[in-house]
Amino acid sequence: MSILKVKNLSKKFKKNDFYSLENVNLEVNAGDIVGLIGRNGSGKSTTFKALLGLIHPDGGEIEVFGKKAEELKPEDKQKLGVVFADSGFSMYLTAAGVANIMKSIYPDFDREKFLQQCRRFNLPTDKKIKEFSTGMKAKFKVLAALSHKAELLILDEPTVGLDVIARDEVLNMLREYMEENESSSILISSHISSDLEHLCDDIYVIHKGKIVLHEEMDRILEKYAMLKVSEEQYQALDKNYILKERKENFGIACLTNEKQYYTENYPEIVVESGSLDQVILMLTGGGM
């Protein structure tokens, strides 16, 4: 069942076309973790702001919980959990103070469990948020978004600026949440592909405001590959399953989504299993 559906979403800013969106299509189904990945400035945050009604799109449709975004009622919006990298709670509040506010807004907010989770992740409940480290602030924002049993989490770069340990803690929070709430869904953006490679069911790659790839994560890891060929080998290559090429010192690197075909039919060429990093680099970097 579709929880979020985006059709042909478009947005253009007069002063800065770099952040425009062009016919973005995206879908999140119940129980899935969907990643939106791209370089800084590719359109991730603009997409999320459009989904939440923070900016008005120039075209397209957005459906959340089967309703048009503009028709969502307050009780529908309470089923959303949101994290933005550049926003959050007042820095002068304590965790206990935030808990009191959340309790007054969300009927399903479990204050005691929230404070217990804060202590579990070494977040003091009596210290002002402005005194938290960057990693502590990130964990706190995610915990708050998870704390009222949201059916759809929209997380914009929740791990940005964090060290490896803090990033792992945030990602583990999300895994635990999905284990406990199997029908809930997550839409998460990042420019760090390793964060999403072992977390997401589906991946969308966005580049200059356009979706350049939508694929199941398992299929990327199983079917995608890099072919390393000489100029001569390239000329003889069946290019029906080549998605992108790039000249290298050794010859030509080719991205394919049919690894087995080239392994079986071209035993003389180098076929390297693809990673999400390689796929993104090829699709958003320079090609031939």
C-alpha positions in Angstrom: 0.0 0.0 0.0 1.3 3.4 -0.9 1.9 5.8 2.0 3.5 8.6 -0.1 3.2 9.2 -3.8 4.8 12.0 -5.7 3.9 12.6 -9.4 5.7 14.9 -11.7 6.8 17.3 -8.9 8.3 20.5 -10.4 9.7 23.6 -8.7 11.8 26.4 -10.1 13.3 29.2 -8.2 13.8 32.4 -10.3 17.1 33.3 -8.9 18.7 29.9 -8.7 17.8 27.1 -11.2 20.4 24.9 -9.5 17.9 23.9 -6.8 14.9 23.4 -9.2 13.0 20.1 -9.5 11.8 18.7 -12.8 9.1 16.0 -13.0 10.2 14.2 -9.8 8.3 10.9 -9.3 8.7 9.0 -6.0 6.7 6.4 -4.0 7.0 5.0 -0.5 5.0 1.9 0.4 4.0 0.7 3.9 6.8 -1.0 5.7 9.6 0.3 3.4 12.7 2.4 3.9 13.2 4.5 0.9 16.4 6.5 0.3 16.7 9.7 -1.7 20.4 10.3 -2.4 22.3 12.9 -4.2 25.0 15.5 -3.9 24.5 18.7 -1.9 22.3 21.0 -3.9 20.8 18.2 -6.0 17.2 18.9 -4.8 16.8 16.6 -1.8 15.7 19.3 0.7 13.6 21.1 -1.9 11.7 17.8 -2.5 11.1 17.3 1.2 10.0 20.9 1.8 7.5 20.5 -1.0 6.2 17.2 0.5 5.6 19.0 3.8 4.0 22.1 2.3 6.9 24.4 3.3 7.2 25.5 -0.3 4.6 25.6 -3.0 5.5 23.5 -6.1 4.9 24.8 -9.6 3.4 21.5 -10.8 2.8 17.9 -9.9 0.8 16.0 -7.3 1.6 14.8 -3.8 -0.5 12.2 -2.0 0.1 11.3 1.7 -1.9 8.5 3.3 -4.0 8.4 0.2 -5.0 12.1 0.4 -3.7 15.1 -1.5 -1.1 16.9 0.7 -3.2 20.1 0.9 -6.2 18.0 2.3 -4.3 16.6 5.2 -6.0 17.2 8.5 -4.2 17.8 11.9 -4.8 14.2 12.9 -3.1 13.1 9.6 -0.1 15.3 10.2 0.3 13.8 13.7 1.2 10.6 11.9 4.3 12.2 10.4 7.7 12.3 12.0 10.0 14.9 10.5 13.7 15.7 10.9 15.4 18.5 9.0 19.2 19.0 9.1 18.9 22.8 9.5 16.1 23.1 12.0 14.9 21.7 15.3 13.8 22.7 18.7 14.7 25.8 20.6 18.2 25.6 21.8 17.1 26.9 25.2 14.8 23.9 25.9 15.9 20.9 27.9 15.0 17.3 26.8 12.4 17.2 29.6 11.0 20.5 28.4 10.7 19.1 24.8 9.0 16.0 26.2 6.3 18.2 27.9 5.6 20.0 24.6 5.5 16.8 22.6 3.0 15.3 25.1 0.7 18.3 24.6 0.8 17.9 20.8 0.8 14.2 20.2 -1.7 11.9 21.9 0.5 8.8 21.3 3.6 10.4 22.7 5.1 8.3 25.5 6.9 10.7 27.7 8.6 8.2 30.0 9.8 6.0 27.1 11.2 9.1 25.4 13.2 10.2 28.5 14.3 6.6 29.0 15.6 6.5 25.4 17.4 9.9 26.0 19.3 8.4 28.9 20.0 5.2 26.9 21.8 7.3 24.2 23.6 9.5 26.8 21.4 12.6 26.3 21.0 14.5 29.5 17.3 15.4 30.2 18.1 18.4 32.3 20.7 20.1 30.1 19.7 22.8 27.5 19.9 21.5 23.9 22.4 24.3 23.0 24.9 22.6 25.3 24.6 19.3 23.3 27.3 18.3 20.9 26.5 18.0 17.2 26.0 14.2 17.5 23.8 14.6 20.6 21.6 17.1 18.8 21.2 14.8 15.8 20.3 11.8 18.0 17.8 14.0 19.9 16.0 15.1 16.8 15.6 11.6 15.5 14.4 10.3 18.9 11.8 13.1 19.0 10.6 12.1 15.5 10.3 8.4 16.5 8.6 9.1 19.8 5.0 9.4 18.8 4.5 6.3 16.7 4.7 8.1 13.4 3.5 6.1 10.4 5.8 8.0 8.0 9.2 9.4 8.9 10.6 12.1 6.6 14.3 12.5 7.5 16.4 15.0 5.7 20.1 14.4 6.1 19.7 13.1 9.7 23.4 12.0 9.8 25.0 15.1 8.3 28.1 16.3 10.1 28.3 13.3 12.4 31.3 11.0 13.0 31.1 7.3 12.1 30.0 6.2 15.6 27.3 8.8 15.9 26.0 8.0 12.4 25.8 4.3 13.3 23.8 5.1 16.4 21.3 7.2 14.5 20.9 4.4 11.8 20.5 1.8 14.5 17.7 3.9 16.0 15.9 3.7 12.7 16.4 0.0 12.3 15.0 -0.6 15.8 12.1 1.6 15.1 11.2 -0.4 12.0 11.5 -3.7 13.8 9.0 -2.5 16.4 6.7 -0.7 13.9 6.7 -3.0 10.8 3.9 -1.1 9.0 5.6 2.3 9.3 7.7 3.8 6.5 10.8 6.0 6.2 11.8 8.4 3.5 15.4 9.4 4.3 17.8 11.6 2.3 21.6 11.6 2.4 24.6 12.5 0.4 26.5 9.7 2.1 25.7 6.5 0.2 27.2 4.1 2.8 24.5 5.3 5.2 21.7 4.0 2.9 23.3 1.0 1.3 22.5 -1.4 4.1 19.4 0.4 5.4 17.0 1.0 2.5 14.8 -1.2 0.4 14.5 1.3 -2.5 16.9 4.0 -3.7 16.2 7.1 -5.7 19.2 9.0 -7.0 18.5 12.7 -7.7 20.8 14.9 -9.7 20.2 18.5 -10.7 16.6 18.3 -9.7 15.9 15.1 -11.7 15.5 11.5 -10.6 18.2 9.7 -12.6 17.7 6.2 -11.0 15.1 4.3 -9.1 16.0 0.8 -8.1 15.6 -1.8 -5.4 18.8 -1.8 -3.2 19.1 -5.6 -3.5 19.0 -5.3 -7.3 21.8 -2.7 -7.3 24.0 -4.9 -5.2 23.2 -8.1 -7.2 22.8 -6.9 -10.8 24.9 -3.7 -11.2 28.6 -3.9 -12.1 31.5 -1.9 -13.5 33.0 -3.1 -16.7 36.7 -2.2 -17.2 37.5 -2.4 -21.0 40.0 -1.2 -23.5 39.1 0.9 -26.4 39.1 -2.1 -28.7 37.0 -4.2 -26.2 34.5 -1.3 -26.0 34.0 -1.2 -29.7 33.1 -4.9 -29.7 30.8 -4.6 -26.6 27.1 -5.1 -26.8 25.9 -1.7 -25.4 22.2 -2.6 -24.9 22.7 -2.9 -21.1 25.2 -0.1 -20.6 23.8 2.8 -18.6 26.8 5.1 -18.6 30.4 5.2 -19.8 33.5 7.1 -18.6 37.0 7.4 -20.0 39.7 6.2 -17.7 43.5 5.9 -17.9 43.2 2.2 -18.7 40.4 2.6 -21.3 36.7 2.9 -20.5 34.6 2.2 -17.4 31.0 1.2 -18.1 28.1 0.9 -15.7 25.7 -1.9 -16.4 22.6 -3.3 -14.6 23.1 -6.7 -16.2 26.3 -8.1 -14.6 25.6 -11.7 -15.4 25.1 -11.0 -19.1 28.6 -9.5 -19.5 30.2 -12.1 -17.2 28.8 -14.9 -19.3 29.3 -13.4 -22.8 32.6 -11.5 -22.3 34.9 -13.6 -20.1 37.9 -11.6 -21.3 36.8 -8.3 -19.7 37.0 -7.2 -16.1 33.6 -7.2 -14.4 33.5 -5.7 -10.9 30.5 -5.9 -8.6 28.8 -2.6 -8.3 28.4 -0.5 -5.2 26.0 2.3 -4.6 28.9 4.7 -4.5 30.0 3.6 -8.0 26.5 3.8 -9.4 26.0 7.3 -8.1 29.4 8.5 -9.3 28.7 7.2 -12.8 25.2 8.6 -13.0 26.0 12.0 -11.5 29.6 12.5 -12.6 31.1 13.1 -16.0 30.5 10.6 -18.7 31.4 10.2 -22.3 
